[in-house]
Amino acid sequence: MINYKSNRITSIDKIYELYPKKEFKSPSRSTIPLLVLFKSNKFLNLELIDPIYDSEIKYVFEFETPVIKGVGSPSCTDLLIEYPNGCIAIEAKWTESPYIKVGKWMGNSINRNLVLSGWLEIINNQTNLEISIKEVFDLPYQLIHRVASACSLKKQQTQIVYIGFNLNESKTNYYLDCLTRFSIILKNKLDLYLFSYHIEKLEEQLNLEKSWDLGERDLSRQVINGLTQNSLMALKLMKKKKINKIA
């Protein structure tokens, strides 16, 4: 079963019209290689799901988890894979810059303090820990609510996977550092991973990127056509890393 949020779709190519148009204006959004990867292999080559669950797996793109304290936007996980005794929360990264840290995001806002405490409550309930705001103060805020989103399903097996596309050494080390530091705080109660993929850009993708560089700012029609025709890129798994707690 494939969903975009709460909307069930019969084919992955039906999903493009459900995303906001802005999602495909640029040819360098991480949603693009994620969809390419999904079309080539619904398991994403992660080797984390037992194939016996194939008929019972639910795939939800832009999986929403509402805040449980304060007032704020829901966490929107790029792709949530749910099966009978577990779930995998997928966060795709390509050209994104580092996200704002908890401390700067929260500032002196009482409401944001409540929102964050709500995310931590979800994580603590799943892990039987007592993680405090102070412990995550220097981590990306997005990482906290992504993990909370996965924990919200209360599954026996909860996995969080960052998938990086064409990450350079600096970005790879950045994501590894963030995931490792959070793994320490989580006392290895959850499985965190970083998978790295190389993008082989096909001629159509290269032309779209040239058009973007020349100033075109809405290539959504061409990007969606390329996704539909499978003519933008090919992907190759380069590295996979399970993040372990450092004693």
Residue frames as qw, qx, qy, qz and C-alpha x, y, z in Angstrom:
[[0.000, 0.888, 0.460, 0.000, 0.00, 0.00, 0.00],
 [0.431, 0.112, 0.022, 0.895, 1.39, 3.40, -1.02],
 [0.109, -0.876, -0.456, 0.111, 0.14, 6.65, 0.48],
 [0.277, 0.396, -0.092, 0.871, 0.91, 10.31, 0.20],
 [0.277, -0.223, 0.423, -0.833, 0.00, 11.49, 3.69],
 [0.521, 0.122, 0.711, -0.456, -3.51, 10.05, 4.14],
 [0.670, 0.509, -0.117, -0.528, -4.17, 9.65, 0.40],
 [0.722, -0.092, 0.667, 0.157, -3.83, 6.15, -0.97],
 [0.403, 0.644, -0.384, -0.525, -2.47, 5.87, -4.51],
 [0.955, 0.172, 0.212, -0.114, -2.51, 2.96, -6.93],
 [0.812, 0.353, 0.012, 0.465, 0.85, 3.75, -8.53],
 [0.514, -0.481, -0.072, 0.707, 3.89, 5.71, -7.44],
 [0.256, 0.181, 0.370, 0.874, 3.61, 7.87, -10.59],
 [0.205, -0.747, -0.534, -0.340, 0.27, 9.14, -9.27],
 [0.528, -0.595, -0.344, 0.499, 2.05, 10.83, -6.37],
 [0.388, 0.091, 0.119, 0.910, 3.51, 13.76, -8.30],
 [0.156, -0.575, -0.375, -0.710, 0.18, 15.61, -8.48],
 [0.603, -0.683, -0.413, 0.003, -0.26, 15.31, -4.70],
 [0.577, -0.263, -0.145, 0.759, 3.02, 17.00, -3.75],
 [0.063, 0.882, 0.111, -0.453, 3.02, 20.81, -3.66],
 [0.686, 0.712, 0.042, 0.147, 4.16, 22.09, -7.05],
 [0.041, -0.907, 0.410, -0.091, 7.22, 23.71, -5.43],
 [0.804, -0.363, 0.468, 0.053, 8.58, 20.24, -4.62],
 [0.781, 0.199, 0.459, 0.374, 9.65, 19.72, -8.23],
 [0.266, 0.959, 0.000, -0.095, 10.47, 23.26, -9.36],
 [0.055, -0.777, 0.619, 0.096, 14.17, 22.59, -8.80],
 [0.862, 0.251, -0.426, -0.107, 15.87, 19.52, -10.32],
 [0.401, 0.368, -0.696, 0.468, 18.03, 19.18, -7.20],
 [0.616, -0.437, 0.252, -0.605, 15.46, 18.44, -4.50],
 [0.125, -0.309, 0.931, -0.146, 16.19, 15.27, -2.51],
 [0.711, 0.233, 0.450, -0.488, 12.62, 14.08, -3.16],
 [0.655, 0.569, -0.337, -0.365, 13.65, 13.36, -6.75],
 [0.343, 0.396, -0.851, 0.032, 16.35, 10.70, -6.14],
 [0.372, -0.065, 0.781, -0.497, 14.24, 9.26, -3.29],
 [0.752, 0.364, 0.215, -0.507, 11.38, 8.65, -5.73],
 [0.573, 0.549, -0.575, -0.197, 13.80, 7.26, -8.31],
 [0.019, 0.328, -0.906, 0.267, 15.16, 4.88, -5.69],
 [0.555, 0.104, 0.617, -0.547, 11.68, 3.83, -4.60],
 [0.753, 0.460, -0.096, -0.460, 10.62, 3.13, -8.19],
 [0.487, 0.497, -0.717, -0.044, 13.65, 0.90, -8.68],
 [0.502, -0.065, -0.824, 0.256, 13.23, -0.95, -5.39],
 [0.473, -0.703, -0.228, -0.480, 10.46, -0.35, -2.85],
 [0.814, -0.481, -0.201, 0.256, 12.74, -1.77, -0.14],
 [0.044, 0.976, -0.209, 0.053, 15.29, 0.94, -1.11],
 [0.733, 0.370, -0.487, 0.298, 18.08, -1.69, -0.96],
 [0.307, -0.712, 0.388, -0.499, 18.17, -1.11, 2.80],
 [0.601, 0.071, -0.789, 0.106, 18.06, -4.83, 3.68],
 [0.114, -0.180, 0.602, -0.770, 16.18, -3.91, 6.86],
 [0.704, 0.048, 0.184, -0.684, 12.81, -5.49, 6.09],
 [0.412, -0.040, 0.909, 0.045, 12.00, -9.18, 5.92],
 [0.246, 0.071, -0.602, -0.756, 10.47, -9.84, 2.45],
 [0.127, -0.347, -0.929, 0.020, 7.81, -12.04, 4.09],
 [0.034, 0.584, 0.480, -0.654, 6.08, -8.82, 5.12],
 [0.143, 0.022, 0.483, 0.864, 5.79, -7.57, 1.52],
 [0.185, -0.522, -0.682, -0.477, 2.00, -7.80, 1.34],
 [0.422, -0.740, -0.491, 0.183, 1.63, -6.11, 4.75],
 [0.444, -0.198, -0.038, 0.873, 3.94, -3.14, 4.21],
 [0.125, 0.917, 0.378, -0.022, 2.56, 0.38, 4.16],
 [0.505, 0.070, 0.097, 0.855, 4.60, 3.12, 2.49],
 [0.029, -0.913, -0.392, 0.108, 3.67, 6.68, 3.46],
 [0.463, 0.316, 0.050, 0.826, 5.37, 9.64, 1.78],
 [0.097, -0.448, 0.113, -0.882, 5.31, 12.86, 3.85],
 [0.549, -0.430, -0.712, 0.088, 4.17, 10.96, 6.94],
 [0.130, -0.645, 0.097, -0.747, 2.75, 13.52, 9.36],
 [0.533, -0.354, -0.667, 0.381, 3.12, 13.41, 13.14],
 [0.158, -0.845, -0.166, -0.482, 1.34, 16.21, 15.00],
 [0.124, 0.400, -0.573, 0.705, 2.84, 17.97, 17.99],
 [0.528, -0.462, -0.712, 0.011, 1.46, 16.74, 21.33],
 [0.365, -0.672, -0.336, 0.550, 2.35, 19.85, 23.34],
 [0.108, -0.509, 0.142, 0.842, 2.21, 23.50, 22.44],
 [0.610, 0.706, 0.242, -0.265, 1.29, 24.76, 18.98],
 [0.150, -0.594, 0.614, 0.497, 3.37, 23.91, 15.93],
 [0.659, 0.418, -0.427, -0.457, 3.62, 22.25, 12.56],
 [0.969, -0.119, 0.201, -0.080, 3.63, 18.46, 12.27],
 [0.318, -0.519, 0.708, 0.357, 6.80, 16.56, 11.55],
 [0.802, 0.497, -0.021, -0.331, 6.73, 15.42, 7.91],
 [0.586, -0.361, 0.677, 0.260, 8.95, 12.38, 7.39],
 [0.256, 0.449, -0.576, -0.633, 10.01, 11.96, 3.75],
 [0.705, 0.038, -0.610, -0.360, 8.97, 8.30, 3.73],
 [0.505, -0.341, 0.648, -0.457, 7.67, 6.07, 6.50],
 [0.579, 0.116, -0.764, -0.258, 7.78, 2.32, 5.90],
 [0.545, -0.298, 0.513, -0.592, 5.50, 0.49, 8.31],
 [0.601, 0.059, -0.769, -0.208, 5.20, -3.26, 8.75],
 [0.703, -0.494, -0.471, -0.198, 3.62, -5.47, 11.46],
 [0.727, -0.569, -0.227, 0.310, 6.30, -5.27, 14.14],
 [0.518, -0.361, 0.086, 0.770, 8.37, -2.31, 13.01],
 [0.348, 0.913, 0.210, -0.025, 8.84, 0.89, 11.07],
 [0.620, -0.049, 0.178, 0.763, 11.57, 2.71, 9.19],
 [0.100, 0.933, 0.181, -0.293, 11.59, 6.51, 9.01],
 [0.688, 0.248, 0.282, 0.622, 13.45, 7.73, 5.93],
 [0.029, -0.914, -0.023, 0.405, 15.02, 11.18, 5.68],
 [0.751, 0.427, 0.244, 0.441, 16.53, 12.01, 2.28],
 [0.233, -0.844, 0.116, 0.469, 19.41, 14.49, 1.90],
 [0.728, 0.456, 0.249, 0.447, 21.09, 15.85, -1.21],
 [0.368, 0.499, -0.009, 0.785, 21.80, 19.57, -1.52],
 [0.440, -0.830, -0.291, -0.181, 20.25, 20.66, 1.79],
 [0.161, 0.615, -0.461, 0.619, 22.22, 22.90, 4.14],
 [0.301, -0.111, -0.815, 0.482, 22.61, 21.98, 7.83],
 [0.344, -0.688, -0.514, -0.379, 19.40, 22.53, 9.79],
 [0.192, -0.694, 0.250, -0.647, 18.93, 24.88, 12.73],
 [0.359, 0.053, -0.836, 0.411, 19.99, 23.56, 16.11],
 [0.387, -0.606, -0.694, 0.033, 17.54, 23.04, 18.95],
 [0.355, -0.495, -0.321, 0.726, 18.88, 25.88, 21.08],
 [0.035, -0.135, 0.248, 0.959, 18.66, 28.50, 18.34],
 [0.259, -0.365, -0.717, -0.535, 15.28, 27.23, 17.13],
 [0.408, -0.596, -0.672, 0.166, 13.80, 27.33, 20.63],
 [0.098, 0.542, -0.086, 0.830, 15.21, 30.66, 21.75],
 [0.086, -0.040, 0.617, -0.781, 13.22, 32.05, 24.67],
 [0.554, -0.136, -0.377, -0.729, 9.86, 30.84, 23.34],
 [0.495, -0.147, 0.696, -0.499, 7.69, 29.13, 25.94],
 [0.844, 0.313, 0.090, -0.426, 5.61, 27.53, 23.19],
 [0.652, 0.528, -0.543, -0.034, 8.62, 26.08, 21.41],
 [0.102, -0.400, 0.823, -0.391, 9.89, 24.73, 24.71],
 [0.707, 0.063, 0.497, -0.500, 6.54, 22.93, 25.05],
 [0.804, 0.477, -0.208, -0.288, 6.69, 21.61, 21.48],
 [0.392, 0.539, -0.732, 0.142, 10.18, 20.22, 22.00],
 [0.333, -0.260, 0.777, -0.468, 9.27, 18.66, 25.34],
 [0.824, 0.217, 0.225, -0.473, 6.41, 16.93, 23.54],
 [0.715, 0.512, -0.468, -0.093, 8.75, 15.42, 20.94],
 [0.137, 0.450, -0.812, 0.345, 11.07, 14.23, 23.71],
 [0.618, -0.108, 0.544, -0.557, 8.12, 12.75, 25.60],
 [0.886, 0.327, -0.098, -0.314, 7.29, 10.60, 22.56],
 [0.551, 0.518, -0.633, 0.163, 10.91, 9.43, 22.33],
 [0.152, -0.393, 0.741, -0.523, 11.19, 8.80, 26.07],
 [0.787, -0.006, 0.325, -0.524, 7.97, 6.77, 26.13],
 [0.878, 0.380, -0.254, -0.142, 9.32, 4.54, 23.36],
 [0.577, 0.475, -0.572, 0.338, 12.83, 4.12, 24.79],
 [0.730, -0.600, -0.312, 0.101, 12.15, 4.24, 28.55],
 [0.537, 0.112, -0.180, 0.817, 14.68, 7.06, 28.83],
 [0.170, -0.869, -0.354, 0.300, 14.49, 10.51, 30.39],
 [0.510, 0.244, 0.206, 0.799, 16.18, 12.66, 27.74],
 [0.108, -0.769, -0.317, 0.545, 16.12, 16.33, 28.68],
 [0.412, 0.903, 0.116, 0.044, 16.08, 19.41, 26.49],
 [0.242, -0.856, 0.420, 0.178, 19.56, 20.28, 27.71],
 [0.675, -0.198, 0.660, 0.264, 20.95, 17.03, 26.27],
 [0.578, 0.471, 0.566, 0.352, 19.73, 17.78, 22.72],
 [0.012, -0.880, -0.114, 0.461, 20.35, 21.53, 22.81],
 [0.071, -0.656, 0.513, 0.550, 23.17, 21.35, 20.25],
 [0.397, 0.130, 0.859, 0.295, 21.54, 18.86, 17.84],
 [0.161, -0.097, -0.471, -0.862, 19.50, 19.75, 14.74],
 [0.506, 0.095, 0.423, -0.745, 15.88, 20.33, 15.69],
 [0.719, 0.263, -0.368, -0.528, 14.75, 18.38, 12.62],
 [0.416, 0.216, -0.878, 0.097, 16.56, 15.26, 13.81],
 [0.181, -0.014, 0.744, -0.644, 14.67, 15.33, 17.11],
 [0.632, 0.248, 0.270, -0.683, 11.20, 15.45, 15.61],
 [0.632, 0.335, -0.605, -0.348, 12.09, 12.93, 12.89],
 [0.239, 0.126, -0.924, 0.271, 13.06, 10.41, 15.57],
 [0.348, 0.132, 0.577, -0.727, 9.92, 11.30, 17.53],
 [0.660, 0.280, -0.222, -0.661, 7.84, 10.68, 14.43],
 [0.549, 0.203, -0.805, -0.096, 9.22, 7.15, 14.12],
 [0.083, 0.024, -0.845, 0.529, 8.70, 6.54, 17.84],
 [0.477, 0.031, 0.176, -0.861, 5.09, 7.72, 17.65],
 [0.729, 0.074, -0.513, -0.447, 4.05, 4.40, 16.08],
 [0.607, -0.457, 0.537, -0.365, 5.23, 2.51, 19.19],
 [0.883, 0.293, -0.338, -0.141, 6.66, -0.36, 17.17],
 [0.897, -0.383, 0.134, 0.177, 8.82, -3.12, 18.59],
 [0.667, -0.044, 0.287, 0.687, 11.51, -2.30, 16.05],
 [0.163, 0.958, 0.161, -0.173, 12.05, 1.39, 15.28],
 [0.679, -0.040, 0.292, 0.672, 14.67, 2.42, 12.72],
 [0.157, 0.925, 0.047, -0.343, 15.68, 5.84, 11.47],
 [0.730, 0.110, 0.406, 0.538, 17.54, 5.99, 8.16],
 [0.117, 0.828, -0.137, -0.531, 19.19, 9.03, 6.63],
 [0.770, 0.329, 0.425, 0.345, 19.76, 8.50, 2.91],
 [0.107, -0.769, 0.201, 0.597, 22.37, 10.81, 1.44],
 [0.748, 0.562, 0.301, 0.186, 22.70, 11.41, -2.29],
 [0.577, 0.585, -0.054, 0.568, 26.07, 12.55, -3.64],
 [0.472, -0.881, -0.005, 0.039, 27.21, 13.70, -0.22],
 [0.459, 0.667, -0.455, 0.371, 30.74, 15.06, -0.08],
 [0.584, -0.009, -0.662, 0.469, 33.07, 14.20, 2.78],
 [0.036, -0.168, 0.364, -0.915, 32.09, 17.26, 4.80],
 [0.641, -0.185, -0.100, -0.738, 28.35, 16.54, 4.60],
 [0.791, -0.064, -0.608, -0.039, 28.87, 12.84, 5.26],
 [0.416, 0.041, -0.627, 0.657, 30.82, 13.63, 8.41],
 [0.280, -0.209, 0.176, -0.920, 28.18, 16.17, 9.47],
 [0.778, -0.190, -0.261, -0.540, 25.34, 13.64, 9.32],
 [0.745, -0.010, -0.627, 0.226, 27.45, 10.91, 10.91],
 [0.193, 0.166, -0.519, 0.816, 28.34, 13.26, 13.76],
 [0.487, -0.216, 0.076, -0.843, 24.72, 14.29, 14.40],
 [0.851, -0.119, -0.393, -0.327, 23.44, 10.72, 14.29],
 [0.643, 0.079, -0.641, 0.413, 26.27, 9.42, 16.47],
 [0.001, -0.211, 0.457, -0.864, 25.77, 12.08, 19.12],
 [0.657, -0.190, -0.006, -0.729, 22.07, 11.39, 19.27],
 [0.823, -0.004, -0.564, -0.067, 22.72, 7.64, 19.41],
 [0.356, 0.147, -0.660, 0.645, 24.82, 8.22, 22.53],
 [0.338, -0.157, 0.291, -0.881, 21.97, 10.17, 24.13],
 [0.804, -0.039, -0.222, -0.550, 19.53, 7.41, 23.12],
 [0.488, -0.430, 0.742, -0.164, 21.81, 4.81, 24.71],
 [0.120, 0.221, -0.879, -0.406, 21.56, 2.79, 21.52],
 [0.453, 0.255, 0.721, -0.457, 17.87, 2.08, 22.16],
 [0.654, 0.656, 0.192, -0.324, 17.03, 2.85, 18.52],
 [0.712, 0.053, 0.473, 0.516, 18.69, 1.83, 15.25],
 [0.208, 0.886, -0.048, -0.412, 20.07, 4.79, 13.29],
 [0.753, 0.125, 0.463, 0.450, 21.66, 4.47, 9.86],
 [0.184, 0.763, -0.218, -0.580, 23.31, 6.53, 7.15],
 [0.748, 0.278, 0.541, 0.266, 23.11, 5.16, 3.60],
 [0.010, -0.674, 0.284, 0.682, 25.09, 6.92, 0.88],
 [0.712, 0.473, 0.507, 0.111, 24.12, 6.75, -2.80],
 [0.230, -0.315, 0.412, 0.824, 25.93, 7.99, -5.88],
 [0.539, 0.677, 0.332, -0.374, 23.78, 9.71, -8.49],
 [0.400, -0.013, 0.614, 0.680, 24.66, 9.04, -12.11],
 [0.313, 0.620, 0.199, -0.691, 23.02, 11.98, -13.82],
 [0.561, 0.384, 0.649, 0.341, 21.57, 11.23, -17.23],
 [0.266, 0.219, 0.308, 0.887, 21.52, 13.78, -20.03],
 [0.227, -0.709, -0.487, -0.457, 18.01, 14.98, -19.20],
 [0.571, -0.719, -0.280, 0.281, 18.95, 15.69, -15.57],
 [0.526, -0.207, 0.112, 0.817, 22.12, 17.52, -16.62],
 [0.106, 0.436, 0.420, 0.789, 20.11, 19.69, -19.02],
 [0.388, -0.787, -0.441, -0.189, 17.59, 20.52, -16.31],
 [0.598, -0.589, -0.139, 0.525, 20.37, 21.57, -13.94],
 [0.382, 0.072, 0.265, 0.882, 21.85, 23.79, -16.67],
 [0.115, -0.648, -0.474, -0.585, 18.45, 25.42, -17.16],
 [0.532, -0.763, -0.341, 0.139, 18.22, 26.04, -13.42],
 [0.578, -0.354, 0.035, 0.734, 21.69, 27.57, -13.37],
 [0.218, 0.261, 0.382, 0.859, 20.65, 29.87, -16.22],
 [0.162, -0.020, 0.233, -0.959, 17.80, 31.23, -14.15],
 [0.562, -0.265, -0.566, -0.542, 14.73, 29.09, -14.86],
 [0.159, -0.239, 0.682, -0.673, 12.85, 28.72, -11.59],
 [0.738, 0.081, 0.422, -0.521, 9.99, 26.38, -12.43],
 [0.303, 0.359, -0.816, -0.335, 11.06, 23.12, -14.03],
 [0.562, -0.056, 0.681, -0.465, 8.32, 21.08, -12.36],
 [0.827, 0.400, 0.035, -0.394, 6.74, 19.90, -15.61],
 [0.578, 0.574, -0.580, -0.009, 10.06, 18.64, -16.99],
 [0.121, -0.401, 0.829, -0.372, 11.11, 17.08, -13.68],
 [0.701, 0.065, 0.525, -0.479, 7.82, 15.20, -13.33],
 [0.806, 0.492, -0.192, -0.267, 8.06, 14.02, -16.92],
 [0.348, 0.568, -0.732, 0.142, 11.59, 12.76, -16.27],
 [0.380, -0.233, 0.774, -0.449, 10.46, 10.92, -13.14],
 [0.811, 0.256, 0.269, -0.452, 7.59, 9.34, -15.03],
 [0.783, 0.553, -0.267, -0.097, 9.84, 8.26, -17.89],
 [0.860, -0.408, 0.180, 0.249, 12.70, 7.15, -15.59],
 [0.685, 0.574, 0.071, 0.443, 15.05, 9.34, -17.60],
 [0.144, -0.958, 0.142, -0.203, 16.74, 11.53, -15.00],
 [0.083, -0.693, 0.678, -0.232, 19.28, 9.44, -13.12],
 [0.856, -0.060, -0.513, 0.011, 20.56, 6.07, -11.98],
 [0.444, -0.753, 0.340, -0.347, 21.55, 5.35, -8.38],
 [0.756, 0.183, -0.593, 0.208, 24.27, 3.21, -6.89],
 [0.693, -0.718, -0.024, -0.058, 24.63, 2.33, -3.20],
 [0.430, 0.666, -0.479, 0.376, 28.14, 3.29, -2.09],
 [0.211, 0.200, -0.760, 0.581, 28.17, 2.93, 1.70],
 [0.611, -0.584, -0.353, -0.402, 25.88, 1.95, 4.53],
 [0.250, 0.292, -0.632, 0.673, 26.66, 2.71, 8.14],
 [0.575, -0.633, -0.506, -0.109, 24.81, 1.66, 11.26],
 [0.012, -0.689, 0.327, -0.647, 25.35, 4.21, 13.98],
 [0.734, -0.305, -0.574, 0.199, 26.47, 2.63, 17.23],
 [0.431, -0.896, 0.000, -0.102, 26.73, 4.17, 20.66],
 [0.512, 0.510, -0.487, 0.490, 30.26, 5.16, 21.58],
 [0.701, -0.527, -0.430, 0.212, 31.03, 4.06, 25.16]]
